[in-house]
Amino acid sequence: MESVNKGTALITGASSGIGYHLTRLFAKDGYDLVLVARTAENLSRLSEELASEFSTRRITVVPKDLSIPNAAAEVYQETKKQGIDVNILVNDAGIGQRGFFWDIDFSKYQEIINLNILAVVQLTQLYLNDMRERNEGRILNLASIAAYQPTPMLAVYAASKAFILSLSDALINELKDTNITVTSLIPGPTDTDFFNKADMEHTVAASMADDAEKVAKEGYEALMKGEHHVVATAKVGAQAAISTVMPNELVSKMARKYMEEDKSK
Ligand SMILES: NC(=O)c1ccc[n+]([C@@H]2O[C@H](COP(=O)([O-])OP(=O)(O)OC[C@H]3O[C@@H](n4cnc5c(N)ncnc54)[C@H](OP(=O)(O)O)[C@@H]3O)[C@@H](O)[C@H]2O)c1
């Protein structure tokens, strides 16, 4: 069936994992797309896949390393140059690194903070200003259950996700009298390439990972309803809930267990 165009969704981290499945949902629903990630070949392959499967009218590929300062502004300028209004912004691209805080190179922390925090702040501010002019728009930010859990051996990543959740909640309040919504997608461990890249593939967390397509679907539905938070999936709902009320000392102790090697394998 011919899908009807509904506007443009820009998805960072579109080529893999949760972002990939979110992108497919937008394509299926007839959104024009702007796809952002570092690897141009993966974006081109995805663009061809979507064009052959769905009747998406316009797919724009913007290969960009968002951990480089100001790369987010270059993405914004590229969409402006091409006359694209972004109606939905999905800040999905994110990375982590397992290890004791002192063992990880500072340059890795710069990469994590630049990508998980600064690029999100910059993209959000730039596109939000346009959304405010139109008084319409939706933003989906990828937080994590780690946002509720100071996580030993994943300390900087977890702190970056706490930042995203806090930022999103503050924006929800600032935007309460507008037609712009901000939704935080809060996944538990999810089966994607994230674990390999973060040296987490043998951890307890990896062994309990959820299906990425299911996580994306729950995020997508919450975004479209303008919900503030969605913990995905229900499997980690109780863990998220207790993490918000338990003292951080106990939450950290629990979180550390998920970061340990899974000895059952
Ligand atoms: N997997 C989990 O357990 C889990 C749980 C909670 C939250 N999350 C969050 O969900 C989001 C997506 O993660 P995922 O699990 O789907 O990871 P993934 O499968 O590793 O996908 C990451 C995506 O981000 C892109 N990316 C990575 N570094 C980038 C950079 N410097 N600039 C631009 N794009 C970049 C990757 O493409 P390129 O490599 O080509 O750039 C890829 O498209 C992240 O924010 C993550 O923190 C994941």
The ligand as an SDF file (V2000), in Angstrom:
LIG
                    3D

 48 52  0  0  0  0  0  0  0  0999 V2000
   22.2670   -1.8470   23.4530 N   0  0  0  0  0  0  0  0  0  0  0  0
   21.9480   -1.5760   24.6980 C   0  0  0  0  0  0  0  0  0  0  0  0
   22.0030   -2.4290   25.5930 O   0  0  0  0  0  0  0  0  0  0  0  0
   21.4380   -0.2010   25.0620 C   0  0  0  0  0  0  0  0  0  0  0  0
   20.7670   -0.0460   26.2820 C   0  0  0  0  0  0  0  0  0  0  0  0
   20.3120    1.2130   26.6420 C   0  0  0  0  0  0  0  0  0  0  0  0
   20.5140    2.2940   25.8120 C   0  0  0  0  0  0  0  0  0  0  0  0
   21.1690    2.1220   24.6340 N   0  0  0  0  0  0  0  0  0  0  0  0
   21.3940    3.3100   23.7990 C   0  0  0  0  0  0  0  0  0  0  0  0
   20.7800    3.1150   22.5490 O   0  0  0  0  0  0  0  0  0  0  0  0
   21.4640    3.8750   21.5610 C   0  0  0  0  0  0  0  0  0  0  0  0
   21.7430    3.0010   20.3670 C   0  0  0  0  0  0  0  0  0  0  0  0
   22.6060    1.9630   20.7380 O   0  0  0  0  0  0  0  0  0  0  0  0
   22.6190    0.5300   20.0450 P   0  0  0  0  0  0  0  0  0  0  0  0
   22.6440   -0.4530   21.1200 O   0  0  0  0  0  0  0  0  0  0  0  0
   21.5850    0.4490   19.0150 O   0  0  0  0  0  0  0  0  0  0  0  0
   24.0950    0.5920   19.4200 O   0  0  0  0  0  0  0  0  0  0  0  0
   24.7230    0.1060   18.0320 P   0  0  0  0  0  0  0  0  0  0  0  0
   24.0320   -1.0770   17.4840 O   0  0  0  0  0  0  0  0  0  0  0  0
   26.1800    0.0180   18.3220 O   0  0  0  0  0  0  0  0  0  0  0  0
   24.4470    1.3650   17.0540 O   0  0  0  0  0  0  0  0  0  0  0  0
   25.0780    2.5860   17.2370 C   0  0  0  0  0  0  0  0  0  0  0  0
   24.7760    3.4970   16.0600 C   0  0  0  0  0  0  0  0  0  0  0  0
   25.3770    4.7760   16.2980 O   0  0  0  0  0  0  0  0  0  0  0  0
   26.2830    5.0920   15.2390 C   0  0  0  0  0  0  0  0  0  0  0  0
   27.4300    5.8050   15.8030 N   0  0  0  0  0  0  0  0  0  0  0  0
   28.3550    5.3350   16.6740 C   0  0  0  0  0  0  0  0  0  0  0  0
   29.2900    6.2510   16.9090 N   0  0  0  0  0  0  0  0  0  0  0  0
   28.9420    7.3430   16.1870 C   0  0  0  0  0  0  0  0  0  0  0  0
   29.5310    8.6270   15.9970 C   0  0  0  0  0  0  0  0  0  0  0  0
   30.6760    8.9560   16.5970 N   0  0  0  0  0  0  0  0  0  0  0  0
   28.9060    9.5070   15.1800 N   0  0  0  0  0  0  0  0  0  0  0  0
   27.7550    9.1730   14.5540 C   0  0  0  0  0  0  0  0  0  0  0  0
   27.1610    7.9780   14.6910 N   0  0  0  0  0  0  0  0  0  0  0  0
   27.7540    7.0740   15.4870 C   0  0  0  0  0  0  0  0  0  0  0  0
   26.6750    3.7240   14.6400 C   0  0  0  0  0  0  0  0  0  0  0  0
   27.0980    3.7970   13.2920 O   0  0  0  0  0  0  0  0  0  0  0  0
   28.6610    4.0340   12.9100 P   0  0  0  0  0  0  0  0  0  0  0  0
   29.4590    3.0950   13.7450 O   0  0  0  0  0  0  0  0  0  0  0  0
   28.7530    3.7870   11.4420 O   0  0  0  0  0  0  0  0  0  0  0  0
   28.9400    5.4590   13.2470 O   0  0  0  0  0  0  0  0  0  0  0  0
   25.3360    2.9980   14.7390 C   0  0  0  0  0  0  0  0  0  0  0  0
   24.4940    3.3820   13.6830 O   0  0  0  0  0  0  0  0  0  0  0  0
   22.7110    4.4420   22.2450 C   0  0  0  0  0  0  0  0  0  0  0  0
   22.4980    5.7790   22.6270 O   0  0  0  0  0  0  0  0  0  0  0  0
   22.8520    3.5680   23.4760 C   0  0  0  0  0  0  0  0  0  0  0  0
   23.5110    4.2410   24.5180 O   0  0  0  0  0  0  0  0  0  0  0  0
   21.6250    0.9050   24.2360 C   0  0  0  0  0  0  0  0  0  0  0  0
  1  2  1  0
  2  3  2  0
  2  4  1  0
  4  5  1  0
  4 48  2  0
  5  6  2  0
  6  7  1  0
  7  8  2  0
  8  9  1  0
  8 48  1  0
  9 10  1  0
  9 46  1  0
 10 11  1  0
 11 12  1  0
 11 44  1  0
 12 13  1  0
 13 14  1  0
 14 15  2  0
 14 16  1  0
 14 17  1  0
 17 18  1  0
 18 19  2  0
 18 20  1  0
 18 21  1  0
 21 22  1  0
 22 23  1  0
 23 24  1  0
 23 42  1  0
 24 25  1  0
 25 26  1  0
 25 36  1  0
 26 27  1  0
 26 35  1  0
 27 28  2  0
 28 29  1  0
 29 30  1  0
 29 35  2  0
 30 31  1  0
 30 32  2  0
 32 33  1  0
 33 34  2  0
 34 35  1  0
 36 37  1  0
 36 42  1  0
 37 38  1  0
 38 39  2  0
 38 40  1  0
 38 41  1  0
 42 43  1  0
 44 45  1  0
 44 46  1  0
 46 47  1  0
M  CHG  2   8   1  16  -1
M  END
$$$$
